[in-house]
Amino acid sequence: VRCERCGTTKPGRGGWRLDYRFCDECAKLHEQQGYCSVCHHDCREEEGAMVCCDVCEFWVHIECDGITQRGYDWITAKGDKFEYKCPKCDGRPPLRFGASLEVKLPKIK
């Protein structure tokens, strides 16, 4: 068993958590504020805009998936009507989502 976030094979004092996906420390981080599933850095408000995967519920920095500020604003405006899947859950390389989203955005006049 290996932690999805830090790669350790030692679970720590609390043992393996969240279906054996995380060591104790990384599980605590995930439960508190999460981390970007692409770059594995902490997700905090001061880190900038982020989107949440509707499948795994991990946060992703918009720049880690190629999403522009305009794309982020569009996603935010859609709210629950828009489903976002992170690269891992969607089975695609990072940064492709942003490029495909830009094509779908309304043209600026």
C-alpha positions, 0 to 999 in steps of 0.5 A: 500500500502506498499513499496517493499524495506523498507516496509513503509506504508507512501509514503513520500513527493513525494507520491507513485512512480513506479506503487505504488511499492515504497515510494518516497525515495526508488524510488529515490534510484532505479532510481539512482543506484538501490538496491539488490532485495534479500538483499535490500542493496544499489547497488554500485560499491564498493559492488562488482559484480552484475547482472541485472534482465532482467525482473524488472531491479533490480540489485542483488549481485552475492553472494545473488543468489549464483553466483560464480566469475566464473559464473559471468565471464561466464554471462558477456562474454555471454552479451545480449545472456544470460537472467538473472531473479532475484529470485523474478521474477523467482519465486524461492528462492535465491541462487538456480540460482548459483548452477544451473549455475555451472552445465552448465559451461564448465568444467575446464581442 
